[in-house]
């Protein structure tokens, strides 16, 4: 399926709601619901199959640094919706037999990261193994423990936050997951229909079918894992 632009999404929403003259919904309100729908669809895709949206970035994490703003130009250069995988390699460059990566593990809280960093009740660093490292994302701050004593070459698989659509030619979901672009229109129409007490049952059905397709397609892809999104 071809990518859908904001203009395409507007046309679909208006057709579904019999509002092609915008008699009931002005352009500003319609755009608000379309952008809300984008975020909802992104969340649904992530729950079903984060691999469809993941992209990889490589950067160097600095030595003797407990945390960084992951949106910085030296790191992801954008706000992450989710971090899916963090791997470290001995050298910079592509993964190979001579540059084999190992995985950093996510933790559920800063308290857990602190325990791993200093030990339970101890006053000195608990772990010194360079191959055993953990991370925690709070807002846009990327926390690491144990704090590395030398720079680390990282490869991070992540999903960016979706950018709100504004111009007619802007593409849904940042151009990703084209097969689910229609779901954005169906979700927007569903939200707008809800404001009208669900008076259009076809819109409700189309959105539910879109959700089923999102989750159904994930089951035929390889290696899908579930993640929590924020």
FIMAR-718026 format. One record per residue (C-alpha): x, y, z; residue number from 1; chain. Coordinates in nm, 4 decimals. Layout:
# FIMAR-718026
SITE,xx,yy,zz,nr,kette
SITE,X,Y,Z,NUM,A
...
//
This chain:
# FIMAR-718026
SITE,xx,yy,zz,nr,kette
SITE,0.0000,0.0000,0.0000,1,A
SITE,0.1267,0.3487,-0.0853,2,A
SITE,0.2120,0.5975,0.1865,3,A
SITE,-0.0689,0.8328,0.2891,4,A
SITE,-0.0213,1.2057,0.3337,5,A
SITE,-0.2154,1.4407,0.5572,6,A
SITE,-0.4268,1.5378,0.2552,7,A
SITE,-0.5087,1.1691,0.1963,8,A
SITE,-0.5969,1.1162,0.5619,9,A
SITE,-0.8265,1.4183,0.5636,10,A
SITE,-1.0099,1.2894,0.2550,11,A
SITE,-1.0632,0.9446,0.4095,12,A
SITE,-1.1831,1.0864,0.7417,13,A
SITE,-1.4228,1.3267,0.5732,14,A
SITE,-1.5617,1.0503,0.3523,15,A
SITE,-1.6163,0.8175,0.6478,16,A
SITE,-1.7961,1.0885,0.8446,17,A
SITE,-1.9895,1.2282,0.5444,18,A
SITE,-1.8250,1.5618,0.6133,19,A
SITE,-1.6435,1.6459,0.2896,20,A
SITE,-1.7592,2.0083,0.3184,21,A
SITE,-1.6357,2.0249,0.6810,22,A
SITE,-1.9808,2.1251,0.7978,23,A
SITE,-1.9345,1.9524,1.1348,24,A
SITE,-1.5566,1.9532,1.1893,25,A
SITE,-1.3330,2.2509,1.1111,26,A
SITE,-0.9853,2.1886,0.9674,27,A
SITE,-0.8058,2.2670,1.2940,28,A
SITE,-1.0118,2.0218,1.5007,29,A
SITE,-0.9831,1.7581,1.2303,30,A
SITE,-0.6032,1.7943,1.2325,31,A
SITE,-0.5983,1.7623,1.6127,32,A
SITE,-0.7771,1.4273,1.5941,33,A
SITE,-0.5576,1.3016,1.3087,34,A
SITE,-0.2431,1.3710,1.5108,35,A
SITE,-0.3964,1.2056,1.8173,36,A
SITE,-0.4744,0.9075,1.5946,37,A
SITE,-0.1128,0.8891,1.4732,38,A
SITE,0.0106,0.8530,1.8292,39,A
SITE,-0.2529,0.5899,1.9086,40,A
SITE,-0.1635,0.3842,1.6013,41,A
SITE,0.2077,0.4085,1.6821,42,A
SITE,0.1370,0.2715,2.0308,43,A
SITE,-0.0715,-0.0116,1.8857,44,A
SITE,0.2027,-0.1098,1.6407,45,A
SITE,0.4632,-0.1054,1.9164,46,A
SITE,0.2516,-0.3337,2.1317,47,A
SITE,0.2138,-0.5750,1.8417,48,A
SITE,0.5505,-0.5615,1.6628,49,A
SITE,0.8164,-0.3071,1.7541,50,A
SITE,1.0509,-0.4497,1.4900,51,A
SITE,0.8388,-0.2858,1.2211,52,A
SITE,0.9393,0.0599,1.3464,53,A
SITE,1.2891,0.0112,1.4894,54,A
SITE,1.5915,0.1885,1.3458,55,A
SITE,1.9561,0.1607,1.4505,56,A
SITE,2.1894,0.4432,1.5493,57,A
SITE,2.5563,0.4134,1.6472,58,A
SITE,2.7338,0.6489,1.8845,59,A
SITE,3.0029,0.6601,2.1518,60,A
SITE,2.8914,0.6739,2.5138,61,A
SITE,3.1444,0.8817,2.7132,62,A
SITE,3.3594,0.7434,2.9920,63,A
SITE,3.2886,0.8262,3.3578,64,A
SITE,2.9375,0.9485,3.2764,65,A
SITE,2.6309,0.8343,3.4683,66,A
SITE,2.3740,0.9698,3.2214,67,A
SITE,2.3305,1.1690,2.9011,68,A
SITE,2.0494,1.3516,2.7249,69,A
SITE,1.9806,1.0910,2.4573,70,A
SITE,1.8316,1.3549,2.2246,71,A
SITE,2.1696,1.5263,2.1871,72,A
SITE,2.3326,1.5529,1.8453,73,A
SITE,2.6081,1.3141,1.9576,74,A
SITE,2.3521,1.0440,2.0423,75,A
SITE,2.0078,0.9803,1.8844,76,A
SITE,1.9534,1.3446,1.7858,77,A
SITE,1.5792,1.2975,1.8477,78,A
SITE,1.3407,1.2004,2.1258,79,A
SITE,1.2831,0.8229,2.1483,80,A
SITE,0.9396,0.6718,2.1819,81,A
SITE,1.1020,0.3451,2.2879,82,A
SITE,1.4496,0.1950,2.3109,83,A
SITE,1.4337,-0.1640,2.1954,84,A
SITE,1.7928,-0.2872,2.2127,85,A
SITE,2.1321,-0.1548,2.3266,86,A
SITE,2.4480,-0.3359,2.2170,87,A
SITE,2.8151,-0.2574,2.2742,88,A
SITE,3.0971,-0.3515,2.0383,89,A
SITE,3.4718,-0.3603,2.1115,90,A
SITE,3.5426,-0.1216,1.8218,91,A
SITE,3.3352,0.1259,1.6252,92,A
SITE,3.2061,0.0111,1.2886,93,A
SITE,2.9952,-0.2767,1.1649,94,A
SITE,2.9354,-0.5959,1.3602,95,A
SITE,3.1649,-0.8742,1.2432,96,A
SITE,3.3401,-1.1839,1.3701,97,A
SITE,3.6144,-0.9605,1.5020,98,A
SITE,3.3699,-0.7021,1.6384,99,A
SITE,3.1104,-0.9096,1.8203,100,A
SITE,2.8501,-0.7147,2.0229,101,A
SITE,2.7093,-0.7863,2.3648,102,A
SITE,2.3797,-0.6609,2.4999,103,A
SITE,2.3135,-0.4068,2.7740,104,A
SITE,2.0134,-0.4974,2.9871,105,A
SITE,1.7215,-0.2635,3.0652,106,A
SITE,1.6056,-0.2235,3.4255,107,A
SITE,1.2663,-0.1176,3.5581,108,A
SITE,1.3632,0.1711,3.7869,109,A
SITE,1.6415,0.4026,3.8972,110,A
SITE,1.6424,0.2210,4.2305,111,A
SITE,1.7219,-0.1070,4.0580,112,A
SITE,1.9967,0.0606,3.8560,113,A
SITE,2.1441,0.2063,4.1752,114,A
SITE,2.1425,-0.1363,4.3402,115,A
SITE,2.3239,-0.2850,4.0420,116,A
SITE,2.5716,0.0017,4.0440,117,A
SITE,2.6632,0.0006,4.4135,118,A
SITE,2.5345,-0.3276,4.5484,119,A
SITE,2.2653,-0.3776,4.8100,120,A
SITE,2.3782,-0.1702,5.1071,121,A
SITE,2.7425,-0.1554,4.9986,122,A
SITE,2.9471,0.1604,4.9575,123,A
SITE,3.1689,0.0514,4.6714,124,A
SITE,3.0910,-0.0447,4.3139,125,A
SITE,2.9370,-0.3912,4.3113,126,A
SITE,3.0070,-0.4900,3.9509,127,A
SITE,3.3293,-0.4296,3.7624,128,A
SITE,3.2637,-0.6571,3.4639,129,A
SITE,3.2717,-0.4427,3.1468,130,A
SITE,3.0444,-0.6976,2.9782,131,A
SITE,2.7677,-0.6543,3.2342,132,A
SITE,2.5979,-0.3174,3.2025,133,A
SITE,2.2449,-0.1869,3.2505,134,A
SITE,2.0429,0.1145,3.1394,135,A
SITE,1.7264,0.3023,3.2292,136,A
SITE,1.5452,0.5726,3.0285,137,A
SITE,1.3603,0.8427,3.2202,138,A
SITE,1.2180,1.1125,2.9967,139,A
SITE,1.5016,1.1753,2.7532,140,A
SITE,1.7757,1.0947,3.0049,141,A
SITE,1.9669,0.7724,2.9416,142,A
SITE,2.1110,0.6387,3.2689,143,A
SITE,2.3864,0.3755,3.2769,144,A
SITE,2.5263,0.1475,3.5432,145,A
SITE,2.7872,0.0491,3.6261,146,A
SITE,2.9342,0.3780,3.5037,147,A
SITE,3.1905,0.2915,3.2342,148,A
SITE,3.5515,0.3888,3.2957,149,A
SITE,3.6220,0.4041,2.9227,150,A
SITE,3.4163,0.5150,2.6226,151,A
SITE,3.1674,0.2587,2.4872,152,A
SITE,3.0791,0.1985,2.1234,153,A
SITE,2.7010,0.1542,2.1193,154,A
SITE,2.4470,0.0417,1.8620,155,A
SITE,2.0969,0.1370,1.9728,156,A
SITE,1.7778,0.0102,1.8114,157,A
SITE,1.5015,0.2584,1.8848,158,A
SITE,1.1701,0.4063,1.7725,159,A
SITE,1.1434,0.7858,1.7324,160,A
SITE,0.8491,0.9872,1.8559,161,A
SITE,0.6026,1.0504,1.5754,162,A
SITE,0.6065,1.4076,1.4402,163,A
SITE,0.2741,1.5868,1.4217,164,A
SITE,0.1450,1.6365,1.0697,165,A
SITE,0.0893,1.9946,0.9589,166,A
SITE,0.1466,2.0368,0.5828,167,A
SITE,-0.0744,1.8601,0.3306,168,A
SITE,0.2200,1.6592,0.1958,169,A
SITE,0.3393,1.5340,0.5362,170,A
SITE,0.3413,1.1523,0.5433,171,A
SITE,0.1728,0.9515,0.8172,172,A
SITE,0.3887,0.7795,1.0808,173,A
SITE,0.7009,0.9471,0.9450,174,A
SITE,0.6795,0.7256,0.6366,175,A
SITE,0.7137,0.4037,0.8392,176,A
SITE,0.4700,0.1096,0.8387,177,A
SITE,0.2918,0.2160,0.5198,178,A
SITE,0.0600,-0.0830,0.5411,179,A
SITE,-0.0925,0.0688,0.8550,180,A
SITE,-0.1358,0.4291,0.7351,181,A
SITE,-0.5076,0.3731,0.6735,182,A
SITE,-0.5372,0.2823,1.0409,183,A
SITE,-0.4516,0.6447,1.1249,184,A
SITE,-0.7529,0.7660,0.9254,185,A
SITE,-0.9765,0.4983,1.0779,186,A
SITE,-0.8616,0.5893,1.4299,187,A
SITE,-0.9159,0.9610,1.3685,188,A
SITE,-1.2651,0.8928,1.2377,189,A
SITE,-1.3268,0.6654,1.5398,190,A
SITE,-1.2251,0.9435,1.7800,191,A
SITE,-1.4419,1.1990,1.6020,192,A
SITE,-1.7306,0.9528,1.5814,193,A
SITE,-1.7027,0.8988,1.9571,194,A
SITE,-1.7688,1.2699,2.0043,195,A
SITE,-2.0944,1.2091,1.8165,196,A
SITE,-2.1979,0.9260,2.0501,197,A
SITE,-2.0735,0.6553,1.8145,198,A
SITE,-2.3428,0.7286,1.5571,199,A
SITE,-2.1483,0.5624,1.2724,200,A
SITE,-2.1012,0.1902,1.3479,201,A
SITE,-1.9003,0.1353,1.0270,202,A
SITE,-1.6259,0.3614,1.1622,203,A
SITE,-1.6103,0.1571,1.4815,204,A
SITE,-1.5861,-0.1622,1.2775,205,A
SITE,-1.3106,-0.0267,1.0502,206,A
SITE,-1.0942,0.0730,1.3474,207,A
SITE,-1.1366,-0.2662,1.5156,208,A
SITE,-1.0453,-0.4400,1.1898,209,A
SITE,-0.7368,-0.2190,1.1629,210,A
SITE,-0.6293,-0.3193,1.5145,211,A
SITE,-0.6806,-0.6843,1.4229,212,A
SITE,-0.4642,-0.6389,1.1116,213,A
SITE,-0.1877,-0.4726,1.3112,214,A
SITE,-0.1725,-0.7620,1.5559,215,A
SITE,-0.2335,-1.0248,1.2896,216,A
SITE,0.0560,-0.9039,1.0741,217,A
SITE,0.2871,-0.9128,1.3752,218,A
SITE,0.2263,-1.2850,1.4192,219,A
SITE,0.3660,-1.3657,1.0751,220,A
SITE,0.6814,-1.1572,1.1189,221,A
SITE,0.9935,-1.3132,1.2713,222,A
SITE,1.1322,-1.2193,1.6130,223,A
SITE,0.8571,-0.9887,1.7360,224,A
SITE,0.8793,-0.9046,2.1053,225,A
SITE,0.6446,-0.7056,2.3229,226,A
SITE,0.7612,-0.3810,2.4828,227,A
SITE,0.6119,-0.1245,2.7135,228,A
SITE,0.5670,0.2179,2.5573,229,A
SITE,0.5448,0.5544,2.7243,230,A
//
